[in-house]
Amino acid sequence: MSTDKCHCGTLQSFEKCCGPIISKSVKAISAEELMRSRYSAYATHNAAYLVATTVPHTRALHPFDDILQWAKSNTWLGLEIIESTPTIVEFKAYYKDAYNKSHIHHERSTFVNENGDWFYVNGVFLD
């Protein structure tokens, strides 16, 4: 078992943090936990998970190939949770693009729980 810290920034290993959520061994129990697992999915290029955790009625707006290309074209450096409420998470995702230029993706994301499953609904870009 790897002792590497989870991509989402917790002190836990990936195998004890986001890994089980991404593999669907366990469910995310909050919007923030889903947000963290989605960040880890970007870092591990798991576009299938990102599509599956987008609310079904907006999935067509987020094509698998576009998500995979975005995930693979960047190096994901870290996640900072700014604020978390039961259905909204404001965060900053730090990454470098293909030209090694640093960026900060600052977003306020909305999530919904449907029948015990959390889904990403949409996000507002900040800054």
Secondary structure by P-SEA (a helix, b strand, c coil): ccccccccccccccccccccccccccccccaaaaaaaaaaaaaacaaaaaaaaccccccccccaaaaaaaaaaccccccccccccccbbbbbbbbcccccbbbbbccbbbbbbcccbbbbccccccc
